[in-house]
Amino acid sequence: METLLNVMLIRFAVLAGCLVVAALLLFTVALTLKRRGKLDDVRRYTDPAVKAALRAAARRLEGRPATPRSRDRGGR
């Protein structure tokens, strides 16, 4: 039982460490882009992709198909 708890604790520690490293990398990239004055450009380019991803996630949670064409393939 102790071995299982140790494995679970190690797994949690590795996962938490990866999340911290990812957050630090994201913060560093955002800070670098802001200092160079390119953050607004990146925001403008990524905004449509983020909105599309959020719409797709909302459709998936509601149980609707991803695209209107996927409901009916037109006999193909």
N, C-alpha and C positions, 0 to 999 in steps of 0.2 A: 504494500500500500504506500509506503514511504517513497519507493522508487517512482511510482506513478505520479505522486504529488510533486516530486522533484522534476520530472519530465514536463509536467504541466506548467510549473513555475518557470522553467527555462524557456519553454515555448512562449509563454506570456511576455517574458523579459525580452526575447528576441523580437517579437511583434511590436512591443512598445518602443524598443530602440529603433526599429525601422521607421515607425511613424514619426518619431522625434527627428530622425535624420531627414526624412522627406519634408517635414515642416521647415526645418532649417534651410534646406536647399531651395525650397519655394520662396522663403523669405529673402534669401540671398539674391536670387534671380530678380525678384520684384524690386528689391532695393537698388540693384545694379541698373535695372532698366529705368527706374525713376531718376537716378542720378544722371544718366545719360540723356534723359528727356524723351525716351522712347516708350514709356509705359502707356501713354495715351494711344500711340499707334498700335501697340499689341492689344490693348483693350478693344480698339475699333475692329481689328481683324478677328479676334476670338469671340466677340459678342454674338454674331450669328450662329457660330458652331455651338456655343453654350446654350443658346435659346433652343436650337433644334434638338440638342441632347435632352434638355429638360422636357420638351414637348414629347419626345419619344418615351422618356421614362414615365411621364404622366399617362400616356396611352397604354403603356405596358401594365401599369398599376391598375388601370381601369379595365383591363382585359380586352381592349380593342386591338384590331390588327395594326401593324406598324404603318402601312400605307393603304390608301383606298384601293389600289390595284390588287393588293394581296387578297382581298375578299373574293374577287371574281377574276379569274385569269382569262376570261373570254373564250373558253373552250380549248385552251392549250394544255 
